[in-house]
Amino acid sequence: MPSTTRIAVTLPSGQVAELRKLTDNVSGCVVEAVARRIRHQFLGDDLRRHEEEHGPFRDEELAEARSKIFGGAGSSDNADAS
């Protein structure tokens, strides 16, 4: 298990109440949310670097990526889910 550091996090009471309805492992849920946020940031940085080097993504590339991520034809409805 990786090393851990204990910190205090302040959340709105309503969010804590809803979170406790979903899980008894609040720390684990927070760990997952933070990891997701970090991955999202790294991915965004990588995409920006790619576009700086190679120019904007073409519509065909975006459609292929949506299809791989969401399945199907990569319709614009699915793009809103990202």
FIMI-944662 format. One record per residue: residue number from 1; x, y, z of N, C-alpha, C in turn. Coordinates in steps of 0.2 Angstrom, whole numbers, plus 5000, padded with zeros to 4 digits. Atoms other than C-alpha are relative to their C-alpha. Example, Ala and Ser with C-alpha at 12.3 -4.5 7.8 and 13.67 -1.06 7.14 Angstrom:
2
     n    n_X    n_Y    n_Z   ca_X   ca_Y   ca_Z    c_X    c_Y    c_Z
     1   5004   4994   5000   5062   4978   5039   5004   5006   5000
     2   4996   4994   4999   5068   4995   5036   4996   5005   5003
END
This chain:
82
     n    n_X    n_Y    n_Z   ca_X   ca_Y   ca_Z    c_X    c_Y    c_Z
     1   5004   4994   5000   5000   5000   5000   5004   5006   5000
     2   4996   4994   5000   5007   5017   4996   4999   5004   5006
     3   5000   4996   4994   5011   5029   5010   4994   5005   4999
     4   5006   4995   5000   4997   5041   5015   5002   5005   5005
     5   4999   4994   4995   4996   5058   5024   4993   5001   5002
     6   5007   4998   4997   4981   5062   5035   4999   5008   4999
     7   5002   4993   5000   4973   5079   5031   4993   5001   5002
     8   5007   4999   4998   4957   5087   5036   4997   5004   4994
     9   5004   4997   5006   4944   5092   5022   4994   5002   5003
    10   5006   4997   4998   4930   5103   5025   4995   5000   4994
    11   5005   5001   5006   4914   5099   5014   4994   5003   5003
    12   5006   4998   4998   4897   5106   5014   4996   4994   5004
    13   5003   5006   4996   4886   5096   5027   4995   4996   4995
    14   5005   5003   5005   4873   5092   5013   5004   4994   4996
    15   4996   5004   5004   4887   5084   5003   5002   4994   5004
    16   4998   5005   4995   4893   5074   5018   4995   4995   5001
    17   5006   5005   4999   4876   5067   5021   4999   4996   4994
    18   5002   5004   5006   4873   5062   5003   5006   4995   4999
    19   4994   5005   5001   4891   5054   5003   4999   4994   5004
    20   5000   5005   4995   4888   5044   5019   4994   4995   4998
    21   5005   5005   5003   4872   5037   5010   5003   4995   4995
    22   4997   5004   5005   4883   5031   4996   5005   4995   5002
    23   4995   5004   4997   4897   5024   5006   5002   5001   5007
    24   4998   4999   4993   4904   5020   5023   5008   5002   4999
    25   4993   4999   5001   4922   5023   5015   5000   5007   4997
    26   4999   4994   5002   4922   5042   5014   5007   5002   4997
    27   4993   4999   5002   4941   5043   5013   5001   4997   4993
    28   4999   5003   5007   4941   5031   4998   4996   5003   4995
    29   5004   4996   5005   4928   5041   4989   5004   5006   4998
    30   4996   4993   5001   4938   5057   4991   5007   4998   4996
    31   4994   5002   5004   4954   5047   4985   4998   4999   4993
    32   5002   5001   5007   4945   5042   4970   4998   5006   4996
    33   5002   4993   5003   4938   5060   4966   5007   5004   4999
    34   4993   4997   5001   4956   5067   4968   5004   4997   4995
    35   4996   5003   5005   4964   5054   4957   4996   5002   4993
    36   5004   4999   5006   4950   5057   4944   5002   5007   4998
    37   4998   4993   5001   4954   5076   4945   5007   5001   4997
    38   4993   5000   5002   4973   5073   4943   5000   4997   4993
    39   5000   5003   5007   4970   5062   4928   4997   5005   4995
    40   5004   4996   5004   4958   5074   4920   5005   5006   4998
    41   4996   4995   5001   4971   5088   4922   5006   4998   4996
    42   4995   5002   5004   4985   5078   4915   4998   4999   4993
    43   5002   5001   5007   4975   5073   4900   4999   5006   4996
    44   5001   4993   5003   4970   5091   4897   5007   5003   4998
    45   4994   4997   5002   4988   5096   4897   5003   4996   4994
    46   4997   5004   5006   4993   5082   4885   4997   5002   4994
    47   5004   4998   5006   4979   5087   4873   5002   5007   4998
    48   4997   4993   5002   4985   5105   4873   5007   5000   4997
    49   4993   5001   5003   5003   5100   4870   4999   4997   4993
    50   5000   5003   5006   4998   5089   4856   4997   5005   4995
    51   5003   4995   5004   4987   5103   4848   5006   5005   4998
    52   4995   4995   5001   5002   5115   4850   5005   4998   4995
    53   4995   5003   5004   5013   5103   4841   4998   4998   4993
    54   5002   5003   5006   5002   5096   4828   4993   5004   4997
    55   5006   4996   5002   4987   5109   4826   4994   4997   5003
    56   5006   5002   4997   4969   5107   4831   4998   4993   4997
    57   5003   5007   5002   4961   5089   4830   4995   5001   4994
    58   5004   5000   5005   4952   5086   4814   4993   4997   5002
    59   5007   5003   4998   4933   5082   4815   5000   4992   4999
    60   5000   5007   5001   4937   5064   4809   5004   4997   5006
    61   4997   5002   4995   4949   5062   4823   4996   5000   5007
    62   5004   5000   4994   4937   5068   4836   4994   4995   5000
    63   5005   5005   5001   4923   5057   4829   5003   4993   5002
    64   4997   5007   4999   4935   5042   4830   5001   4999   5008
    65   4999   5001   4993   4939   5046   4848   4994   5000   5004
    66   5007   5000   4997   4921   5049   4853   4997   4993   5000
    67   5002   5007   5002   4917   5032   4845   5003   4995   5005
    68   4996   5005   4996   4931   5023   4855   4998   5001   5007
    69   5002   4998   4993   4926   5032   4871   4993   4998   5002
    70   5007   5001   4999   4907   5031   4870   4997   4995   4997
    71   5003   5005   5005   4904   5018   4857   4996   5003   4995
    72   5004   4997   5006   4893   5020   4842   5004   5004   4996
    73   4998   4996   5005   4895   5033   4830   5003   5006   5002
    74   4997   4994   4997   4902   5046   4842   4995   5006   4999
    75   5005   4995   5001   4886   5057   4841   5002   5006   5004
    76   4998   4994   4996   4887   5075   4848   4996   4999   5006
    77   5004   5001   4994   4874   5069   4861   5005   4997   5005
    78   4995   5003   4996   4888   5058   4868   5005   5005   5003
    79   4994   4996   4998   4901   5072   4868   4998   5004   5006
    80   5002   4996   4994   4890   5082   4881   5002   4996   5006
    81   4999   5004   4994   4894   5068   4893   5007   5001   5003
    82   4993   4999   4998   4912   5072   4894   5001   5006   5005
END
